[in-house]
Amino acid sequence: MIFQVIWFILWSVLWAVYFMLDGFDLGAGMLYPFITAKEDEKRAVLNSIGPVWGGNEVWLLTAGGATFAAFPATYALMFSYLYSALLLLLFSLILRGVAVEFRGKAEGAGWKRGWDLGLFLGSLLPALLLGVAFGNIFMGLPMDAEGYHGGLLSLLNPYGLLTGILFVLLFLVHGALWISVKTSGELEKRAIKTANGTWYALLITAVLFLVYTAFATKLYANYLKAPVLLALPALAVLSLLAVKFFSIKGKYLKAFFASCLTILMVTFTGVAGLFPDLIPSSISPAHSLTIFNSSSSVYTLKIMTVVAVVFVPIVILYQAWAYRIFRGKPVDIAAEETPY
């Protein structure tokens, strides 16, 4: 039992870190066509995410791999029930990566406009789809012993869409703050103006989400059983307010770190409400996939724990080194020296 709980915690951490890191990439990609006015500004935004986006997306692969290895039944049924949605997510992530890498390979205006659109769509769709997916998981899927009684369109319900919009707004603010930290001049001013304006929409959506969650899900049941968990949503609210506070003060790096904490706490708030479910059934709790009825053997989980203890710190150290190497403002790099 203890190893199932450990891997549930690690599973939630992997998703939270992915949202925190790839969130600003996705946000910058969504803002990219609208916040840039000149070619050098486009190049600056691309060069702010270019060296790190691939490493950030590794956390998505790790989260998926952890689901496959630790909770194989959940992985199998999730990819069976949500196949169309997850395939669309995969294609959009591929589109984003190709757009980032291919845009600078030719000088034609049409070529660049095409990949600019690809970057926007490849950033918007993953943010929206991930939010919709987690919203439906929080609410519970219509599944029983005969399987899943839904489809792609049934996922686009009001609560799922609200969660998708929440993710999009979280990543938009996160990406705008990243751009403000990594650029200067007019682009920096537009980025912080965008972050400040979008923050109000995010605040309203977050309040609606918290209220709607009480009616659409059973997430709050765990908080009533263990009030200590209320520290998670409390930290999410405080860190969201801190984003605005530091932004007003002109401390954009601190605002960005507050945004990182907001995304972490929002993720932990949702996952803590799920426990011990991984995919609850909206038809009957007897058909829910939990960390106990869908996990690998204890022996497998023990081996995975040893591997995680050894290799996860290495990944963290490598990524910290990469961020240190590419610190600074890429807008200051000469145009002919930039790969994007």
FENCOR-V735341 format. One line per field, one symbol per residue. ss: DSSP state (h for helix, s for strand, l for the rest). A space follows every 50 residues. Layout:
# FENCOR-V735341
ss->???
This chain:
# FENCOR-V735341
ss->lhhhhhhhhhhhhhhhhhhhhhhhhhhhhhhhhhhlllhhhhhhhhhhhh llhhhhhhhhhhhhhhhhhhlhhhhhhhhhhlhhhhhhhhhhhhhhhhhh hhhhhlllhhhhhhhhhhhhhhhhhhhhhhhhhhhhhhhlslssllssll llhhhllhhhhhhhhhhhhhhhhhhhhhhhhhllhhhhhhhhhhhhhhhh hhhhhhhhhhhhhhhhlllhhhhhhlhhhhhhhhhhhhhhhhhhhhhhll lhhhhhhhhhhhhhhhhhhhhhhhllssslslllhhhlsslllllllhhh hhhhhhhhhhhhhhhhhhhhhhhhhllllhhhllhhhlll
